[in-house]
Amino acid sequence: MLIYGHRGAAGEAPENSVAGVRHLIGLGLYRVEIDLRLSSDGELVVLHDRSIHRTHGIPGPVRSLSAAALARRSEPLSIPSLLQLLEACPELTHLQLELKPAPARERRPIAQRLAGTLQKIGAPLSRYCATSSDPMLLAAVRAAAPELPRGLVVTRSQDPSQIARLGCSMACVHHLLLNRFSMSTLRRLPVHVSAWTVNSTFELQRLDRLGCDSVITDHPTRLRSALE
């Protein structure tokens, strides 16, 4: 079973930060899940929430701030752009890039910016999987970058045909939704099943017995030790 660090290594280092991803790499783990949102100047920045109040104590929606302003106002734990994080962490072998749900007017710009950023890095697109719980956003990604792998983030029971219609190669499923029946259904599709967010060794072992392909965890040190 593969291990992805959740938001870098959210239980062990600042979430969605370069420092957090470098911490993960320092553990000898090279697969990560990060969250992406659009800044006011059209950059994809690495952040989970709509605002930076919880993580940085600063009010204001992300969409009203530029990428540079986000970096300045969040010192010393800056909020990186996707490009900055990829350039700082070239050792990563695979990334789940979760695009947070967005209004219709932002879907195409997000998809185009993602495609452009990955093209600038120049690594094979197989190194990434664009994931989202927003099917329309995944459709926009498919139009902008047909060869970029996609994954549906499943937060509730969902029609498996939706995964197939979107051409997804990954299903990112909340771990409590995974059981023998749901795994059997997913196994009828050619998808990698990744469970989130798994922080206990008991749950890791249960998912391993089910045949889950990977887990996303806040505590990569703990789960890596359990697998070893």
N, C-alpha and C positions, 0 to 999 in steps of 0.2 A: 504493500500500500504506500502511496506517495503522500508526502506532507507539504501543504502550502501554509505559509505564514499569513495569518489574517491581518490585513491592514499593515503588513510588515511583520510585526510580532507584538500585537497590541497589548498583551498581558505582561510583556517584559521590557518594552521600550515605547517611546512616543509613537502613537499610531500614525500611519500614512506619512511617515517622515523618512528622509534619507537615512538618518541615524538608525531608525527602526529596521529598515531593510538591510543596512550594513551589519546590524546585530544578527539578523537572520543568516546572512552570508557567513558571518564569523562562526556560526554553529555548524557550518558545512551543509546548509540547506539553501537551495537555489531556486525554489519555486515560491511564488508570492501572489497574494491577492491584494489589490489596491482599489480604491474608489476614485472616480473621476467626476468632476463637475466643470462647468464652463465659467470662466471669469468674464468680467465686463468687456475686456478687450479680445475675447474669443480664444483665449488659451485654455487648454485642459489642465486643471490643477488637481493635485492629489488630496482629496478631502471627502469625508463621508457625509457630513451634515450640510444643511442648507446655509448655515451660518457658522462662524468660528467662535461662538460664545462658549460652548461646552469645552472645546479643546484649548482655546487661547484666551478666554475671558473678554473677548472684544465683540461688541454688538454689531449687527449689520449683516445682510444677506451676502453670500459669496458673489452672486450675480451682479451686485452693484460695485464690486471692487476689481481693480485690475490685478493681473498676476504680480506685477511689481509691488503694488500696494499691499497685497496679501503677504508677500515676503517681508516687507518693511515693518508692517504692523504686528507681525507675529514673532519678532525676534525674542529669544534666541532660537526658538524652534520654528524655523521658517516652513511655510507651506510651499513645497516645490511644484513646479510644473511637471507634467509627464516627461517632457524632453529632458529636464534637469535630472530627474530621478533615473531615467534610463542611461543617461551619460555617466552618472555617478556610480551606477551598479551594473557594469557590463558583464559581470560573472553570472547573472541570473540566466537560467536556462528556460524557464517558462513563467509567464505572467497571466493571471486572470485579471483583466482590466474591466472592473465593474462600472458601467456607465449608469449613473443614477437616473431615475425617471425624469423626463424633461417635457415641457410643453411642446406642442406641435411645431411652433416656430423655431425651436432650438434643435430639433432632432437632426436635420440635415447639416447645420453648421458643426454640431458635435461629431457626426460621422465623418465629415470632410476633414475636420481638424485632426481626428484620430488617424485617418488614413495618411494625411500629410506628415504628421509627426513620426509615424512608424517608417514611412518612406525615407525621411531624413536620417533616421538611425541606420537604416540599411540592412538590418538583420532579417533573416528569413521570417516571413509572417507566421510560420508554424511555431515560432517562439511565443506567440501570443494567442489569447482567446478573448475576444470582446464579449463580455457578459452583461446581462441586464434583465430586470424583471419587467421591462417595458418592451413588449413585442414590436411596437411600431418603431422604436429606436433601433432595435436589432434589424428590422427591415431596412432602415436608412443606412445602417452599416453595410448591409449586404449590397445595397445599390452603390455605395461609395467605394467599397473595397471587397469585391466578390470573393477573393481568395483568402481573406482574413477569417480564420475560424471564429465561430460564434457559439455562445452558450446561454441558455435560458435559466435565469435565477428563479427557482420555484419556491414560493412561500406558502403555498396551499396546494391542495389536490388540483391538478391541471390536466387537461386533455392531452395525452401524449402526441396526438396528431399535430398539435401546435408546434411542438419541438421539431417534428418532421417538416412541417410547412415552412418554418423559418430556416431550414437547412442547418440546424445546430449539430455540432459534433460533441457538445458537452451539456450536461444537465447539472446545475448547481442547486442542490436540494437541501432544505432544512433537515437536519439529521433526524428529527422526530417524525418526519414524514416517510422515512425509509423503513420498510419492513419487507417480509418475503414477497408479499403481493406486489408492492410498488416496484421493488427491484426486478421482479419477474416481468412486469410491464415495460420497464425501462430497457431491459435486456433484449427486448424485441426490436429495439432501435439501435443503430450503430453509434451509441453515445458513451462518452466517458462520464461516469457518475461521481460527482464531487460533493461531499457532505459538509455543511457548515452549521453552526460553528461548534466544533468538537473539542472540548477541553478536559474530558475525563478519560482515564485509561480504560474504564469499564465500557464506555460508549465506543471508544476506539476498537476494542476487541469485538464488540457486537457487530459493528459495521464491517470489520474485517471478515467475520464469519459470513455475513451477507454477500460478500464479494464486491463491496464498494471499492472504486478505483483509487480515490484519494479523499483526504480530509483537509479542511481549512481550520486552523486553530490559532487561538490567542497565545497558546503556551507551547511553542515548538520544542523547547528543551525537554519538557515533561513527556510529550508524546514520542519524540525521537528515542528517548531512553526506553520507553515502553516497547517500542517496536524492536529495539536492539536486544 
